[in-house]
Amino acid sequence: MPSFDVVNKIDMQELDNAINNTIKEIATRYDFRNLKTELTFDKKEKKIHIVTADKMKMDAVREMFLNKAVKRGLDIKAFEFEEPQPTSAGQLKRDVKVKEGIAQDTAKKMVRAIKDSKLKVQASIQGEELRISGKQRDDLQEAMALLRSGGFEVPLQFVNFKD
C-alpha cells in the first residue's frame, strides 16, 4: 500500500549559512558601522538571538536574515519572531524560535481536513509527523495538493514515499 510522511524539518546547515551570511552583510553595511549588532544561534534550543541598537536596525536585520534564509531554500513560516525587548545597555534584543516538527493540534487539523475531503486515504499521527497511506498513488498526490493549499502555519515536506 503506497504511503508517504508529512514532516517539518529544517536543514540546520543551511540555517547556519543564512545566519553567517547575514552577519557578513551587517559587517559591510554602512548604517551598521560603529554599532554593536549581534546575531547568534543556539542549536540546542533552536533559537536565534538578535541584539541591535534600535527598532529600525532590528527590522533591517530581520529583513536581511529572511532574505538570506529564502535564498538558502528555507521557508519563512519556520521562524517565529518574538517581540523586541529593551536591554540594560539601551539596546533591543529579540529571540527567533525555529519551529521543527508538526504540533499535535496542527496534525489533528490536517487529519480532519483529509477526512473532510472524502479522499480514499488514511492519515495517522506518529509523533511529530503525519503518515498518509492509500491504495492509489493518485489519491496520495491529491492529499499532497490538499495539504499544500491548506494554509497550515508550518512548512511541510513530503518524504519517505513508498510504493
N, C-alpha and C positions, 0 to 999 in steps of 0.2 A: 504494500500500500504506500503510495508516494506521500512524502511529508517534508516539511521544512520548519526551521525555527525562526522566530522573530526575536531579535535581540537589540540592545542599545549598548554598543561598545565604542569606546573612544581609543584611537591609536595614540598612546601616550608619547611615543617618539615624535609624532607629528605635532602634538600639542606642545612638547618641549621645544621643537624647532620654531613654532609660531611665536612662543614667548621669547626665545633668543633673538628672532628677527625683529620683534617689537622693541626689545632692549637696544639693539643696534640702531634702529631708526630714532629712538629717543636720544641716543648719544650724538647723533648727527644733526638733529633739528635745532635751528637757531632759537626758537621760542622756549626750548627747554634748557638752554645754556645757563650755567651757574645756578641751577635749581636742583634740589635733591629729589629725584624721582626713582622709586624702587618698584621692581616687578619680580616677585619670587613665586615659586611653585612648590607646594608641599605635596609630594607624591603619595604619602601615606594617607593624608586626609582628603586628597584630591581637591585642593583649594589653591586658588591663585590670589596672592596678596599684593595689592597696589597701594603705594603711598606716593602722594604728589602734593604740589603747593596749593592749588585751589581747584574750584569746580570746573573751570574751563579746561585746565590741564587734565583733570580726571576724565572729562568727556573725550578729550583728544586721545588719551591713552586707550580708552575703551574702543574708540573707532579704529585706531591703529591695530590693536590686538584682534578685533573682529575681522578686519580686512586680511590680516596675515593668516588667521585661522581658516577663513573661507578659501584663500589661495592654497592652503595645505589640505583641503578636502574635508575639513571638519564642519559639522553642522552647528550653526549658532544656537539652535534650540538646546544644545547640550550644556550651555553656560547659563547659570543663574546669578545675575548681578545683584548684590545686596546694596542697601542704601549707603552712601558715603558717610563716614563718621569723622568728627574732628579729633585730632591728636593733641597731645600736650605741647607739642612744638609748633602749633598753629597751622599744621598741615591737614590734609584729608587722607583717610585710609578707607579702603573698600576691599571686601573679600568677594571672590567669584567662585561659586561651587561648580564643580564639574560633575554633571549628572551621568551616571552609568547604571545600566540595568533598567528594567521596567518595574515601576512600583505596582503593588498589588491592586490598588484602586484603578490605575490606568489599564492594567491587564484585564481586570473584570469588565471595564468599558469596552475593550477590544473584543472580548469573548461575546459580550452582549450584542455588539454591532454585527459580528459574524453570524450569530444565531438569528438576529432580526432580518438579515439579508436573505435568509432561506437558501443559502448555498449548501451544497451537499458535501460539507467538510466538518470535521470535528476540531475544536480548539481546546487545548488544555494548558493550564498554567503550571510551569515547572520552575519554581524558584523565581528568579528574576528574568525569565524568558517565557516565551509562548510557543507551543508546538501546534502546528496546523497539519492535519492529515486528511486525505480524501481519496476517493477511488480514481479520479481522473486528474491529469495534470492541468487541464483547462480550468477546473474548479479551483485548484490551488492558485493559478495565476489570477483568477477573478478575486480571490481572497486577498492576494497581494495588492491588487489595484484598489480594493476597498479600504485596506489599511493605510495605503499611501494617501488616499484622498480623505481619510477620516478626521484630519485636523487634531491629532493627538499631540500633546505638549512635549513629546520626546522624539528624537530622531530614531528612525527604525532601519535596521538592516535585516536582510533575509539571508540566512546562512544554512548550511547543513542540509541542502536539498538532496533527498534520497528518492530514487525511483522504484 
